[in-house]
Amino acid sequence: HGLTVASSGPVSPVVRNEFDWGKLTYAGEKSVVDPLREGAGTGGGLVNFFQSTYMIYGRDGLDIRFAHGVGDFAAYSQQAIHGRKVLMLEVDVNIRDDNVPVMSNQRAENGSDVMTLERGLYVGAYFGIMLEFHSVESLIPSLQVLQSFTEGGYLTRPVMLKGDFSGLFTKETFIDPIVDMYPHASIVIGMQPDNMADGYSRSQVEEISQICANLTQIVVLSVDARVVRRSWDNLSWLLDQSPLYHLYIWAGWSEPETYTLDVTDLVFVRNNFDRSKVYYDVTPEIMKELKMALN
């Protein structure tokens, strides 16, 4: 079945983000259709974007591979040799002393050889990108860079903007500037469990629900794979609050030698949530284990 959307007024981005683009057409004024088109590249769902550009051939977030912590070509190349093609770059962002955003998880001094975000966007133009901000000061200068690139036509692929809501960012310091300055992006909420034994609590997910209640952007919940299963009652409650909520599961990168995970927990998630809305940023070893469990 296909869907034709006819409207003389603004159309909810939920339609564009959650329906197969190949089966969706519009009958409306240019002023109605153009905002949907503008937001589809940088702010649309990953599966829709990469399926429509023939980078993947199904509607499964497992097919979207992330290169993690990319700050230079060496970091990318080391990960690119493992398995299928990389489609998304996960990049740490901080600030240089002269207020220039750089691709680093640490603040940089003037004159350092750390790659600037501007240069990184040029060399990474063929990838989608997730920027993980490690300081409040780095956000607004980075949004200004993104504005410039998008207006110049250099940035047309998915953009995900991630902030840690367990002590670093708040709605006022993260979400509000994004909505004002660069609304056509997915907003990624970094969540840390209250404790590893209990996972993500109901109070945590209720707080996130309140913070994101009025957003029209895709909201991606970034969670630790080790606690996703034991937190599922609370996480699934949150995911049910909006069709715009997606899940980003990370595993193994911070401590690859000691990180332990039962991959059947990830199989459980795949069996209980829309696979087109779950993304996996995991080490090659964990991905191999997951695919063996699926087979």
GIWONOR-V894506 format. One record per residue. N is the residue number from 1. NEAR is the number of other ideal C-beta (glycine too) atoms within 8 Angstrom. Layout:
# GIWONOR-V894506
n->N near->NEAR
n->N near->NEAR
This chain:
# GIWONOR-V894506
n->1 near->3
n->2 near->6
n->3 near->9
n->4 near->8
n->5 near->11
n->6 near->6
n->7 near->8
n->8 near->5
n->9 near->5
n->10 near->6
n->11 near->12
n->12 near->6
n->13 near->12
n->14 near->9
n->15 near->11
n->16 near->13
n->17 near->12
n->18 near->8
n->19 near->9
n->20 near->8
n->21 near->10
n->22 near->6
n->23 near->8
n->24 near->13
n->25 near->7
n->26 near->11
n->27 near->6
n->28 near->10
n->29 near->6
n->30 near->5
n->31 near->6
n->32 near->14
n->33 near->10
n->34 near->8
n->35 near->9
n->36 near->12
n->37 near->7
n->38 near->8
n->39 near->13
n->40 near->11
n->41 near->12
n->42 near->12
n->43 near->15
n->44 near->13
n->45 near->12
n->46 near->13
n->47 near->13
n->48 near->13
n->49 near->14
n->50 near->13
n->51 near->15
n->52 near->8
n->53 near->6
n->54 near->6
n->55 near->7
n->56 near->11
n->57 near->5
n->58 near->6
n->59 near->7
n->60 near->9
n->61 near->12
n->62 near->9
n->63 near->10
n->64 near->12
n->65 near->10
n->66 near->13
n->67 near->13
n->68 near->9
n->69 near->9
n->70 near->13
n->71 near->11
n->72 near->8
n->73 near->6
n->74 near->6
n->75 near->11
n->76 near->12
n->77 near->8
n->78 near->7
n->79 near->12
n->80 near->9
n->81 near->5
n->82 near->5
n->83 near->5
n->84 near->4
n->85 near->6
n->86 near->11
n->87 near->12
n->88 near->16
n->89 near->13
n->90 near->11
n->91 near->15
n->92 near->10
n->93 near->14
n->94 near->15
n->95 near->13
n->96 near->15
n->97 near->8
n->98 near->5
n->99 near->7
n->100 near->10
n->101 near->13
n->102 near->14
n->103 near->13
n->104 near->12
n->105 near->7
n->106 near->6
n->107 near->9
n->108 near->11
n->109 near->7
n->110 near->6
n->111 near->3
n->112 near->8
n->113 near->3
n->114 near->10
n->115 near->10
n->116 near->11
n->117 near->15
n->118 near->10
n->119 near->8
n->120 near->12
n->121 near->14
n->122 near->8
n->123 near->7
n->124 near->11
n->125 near->9
n->126 near->4
n->127 near->11
n->128 near->13
n->129 near->13
n->130 near->14
n->131 near->12
n->132 near->13
n->133 near->15
n->134 near->11
n->135 near->10
n->136 near->9
n->137 near->8
n->138 near->12
n->139 near->14
n->140 near->8
n->141 near->12
n->142 near->13
n->143 near->12
n->144 near->9
n->145 near->12
n->146 near->13
n->147 near->10
n->148 near->8
n->149 near->11
n->150 near->13
n->151 near->6
n->152 near->7
n->153 near->6
n->154 near->9
n->155 near->13
n->156 near->7
n->157 near->12
n->158 near->13
n->159 near->16
n->160 near->14
n->161 near->13
n->162 near->13
n->163 near->13
n->164 near->9
n->165 near->12
n->166 near->7
n->167 near->4
n->168 near->9
n->169 near->9
n->170 near->6
n->171 near->7
n->172 near->6
n->173 near->9
n->174 near->15
n->175 near->11
n->176 near->9
n->177 near->11
n->178 near->15
n->179 near->9
n->180 near->6
n->181 near->10
n->182 near->11
n->183 near->10
n->184 near->11
n->185 near->13
n->186 near->14
n->187 near->15
n->188 near->15
n->189 near->14
n->190 near->11
n->191 near->12
n->192 near->7
n->193 near->13
n->194 near->7
n->195 near->5
n->196 near->7
n->197 near->4
n->198 near->9
n->199 near->12
n->200 near->12
n->201 near->10
n->202 near->7
n->203 near->6
n->204 near->12
n->205 near->13
n->206 near->8
n->207 near->8
n->208 near->13
n->209 near->10
n->210 near->7
n->211 near->10
n->212 near->13
n->213 near->7
n->214 near->4
n->215 near->10
n->216 near->7
n->217 near->14
n->218 near->12
n->219 near->14
n->220 near->15
n->221 near->15
n->222 near->10
n->223 near->14
n->224 near->9
n->225 near->14
n->226 near->10
n->227 near->12
n->228 near->15
n->229 near->9
n->230 near->7
n->231 near->13
n->232 near->11
n->233 near->6
n->234 near->13
n->235 near->14
n->236 near->10
n->237 near->10
n->238 near->12
n->239 near->11
n->240 near->5
n->241 near->8
n->242 near->6
n->243 near->5
n->244 near->13
n->245 near->14
n->246 near->13
n->247 near->14
n->248 near->12
n->249 near->14
n->250 near->12
n->251 near->14
n->252 near->13
n->253 near->10
n->254 near->5
n->255 near->6
n->256 near->9
n->257 near->4
n->258 near->5
n->259 near->12
n->260 near->5
n->261 near->11
n->262 near->6
n->263 near->10
n->264 near->7
n->265 near->12
n->266 near->14
n->267 near->11
n->268 near->10
n->269 near->14
n->270 near->11
n->271 near->5
n->272 near->7
n->273 near->10
n->274 near->5
n->275 near->10
n->276 near->10
n->277 near->12
n->278 near->15
n->279 near->13
n->280 near->12
n->281 near->11
n->282 near->12
n->283 near->10
n->284 near->8
n->285 near->8
n->286 near->14
n->287 near->11
n->288 near->8
n->289 near->9
n->290 near->14
n->291 near->8
n->292 near->7
n->293 near->10
n->294 near->7
n->295 near->4
